[in-house]
């Protein structure tokens, strides 16, 4: 089923609401609320009502009646999969000022899971990682949350390692690739 942009936003908003419930730090909750309010302001109310009806009929969301008679809409299992897929497709890593450290992903995923291995490598490259070796990629910016998400998404936790390096022997080459200041010019 192909979803309209409004339906995609509804699923993202519902998913963000669930994520908010599992967020224990005020900083993470603030980020979620900020993204929620931006997306909510972009939705047309009449279209929203029609799309909620359509999502309900297609079993992507479920309605629960509250004791006061109001309805609460929640993501069904089918809807959670859709929301996860859309969030995956939109994933980006925010590039904050570089802290001088390299994030390294290494993996040894067996041949029987080749499609997951190739998809992980492809997604990391889409996010801007540089392939140092076939199963070792590097990135200069904080990305631990995104890596955790990808590891879970591809179900490859036991085969993937994530580390942070302060030094790497090809630093000059990597700084050029990521257009970072060369040593002696960064401060």
C-alpha positions, 0 to 999 in steps of 0.5 A: 500500500502506497501512503500519501504524504499526510498518511506518512506524517500521521504514522510518523507522529504516532510513532514519535508519540510512542518514542516519547513514552520510551524516552527517559531523558529531557533532551531526547523528549525535547527533540521528539516534541520539536519534530512533532510540532513541526509536522503537525502544523503542516497537516490540513485538518480535513485531509487529516480526518479522511486519512485517519479513516483510511488508515483505520480501514486499512488496519494500519491504526487501531482505535481504542475508546476511552472511558470518557467516550473519546477515541485514541488512535494507536499504531497497529503492528502493521502500522509500526512496520510502516512507520519504521520503514518511513523513518528508515528512508528519511534517516539523516545524521546531523553534522555538528561541529567536528569533535576530532574523533572518528566513528568506526563501524566494523562488521563480519556478517556471515554469507547467509545474511549477505542481503542484510550485510549489503543493505547495511553497507549501502545505508551507511554509505548513503548516510555519508560513511566512507569505506576504509575496507570492505567491512569497515567504515568511518564517519566523523560525526556523532551517530551512535543513535543512528547506528543502534537503529540500523543494527536493530533494523537489520538484526545484526547486533552480534556481528557489528562493532561501533567504536570511536577513535581519537587517532587513525593513520590515514587522518589527513586523507579522511579529513580531505574526504570529509572536507574537515580542517587539516591539523594545525588549521583547526584551532 
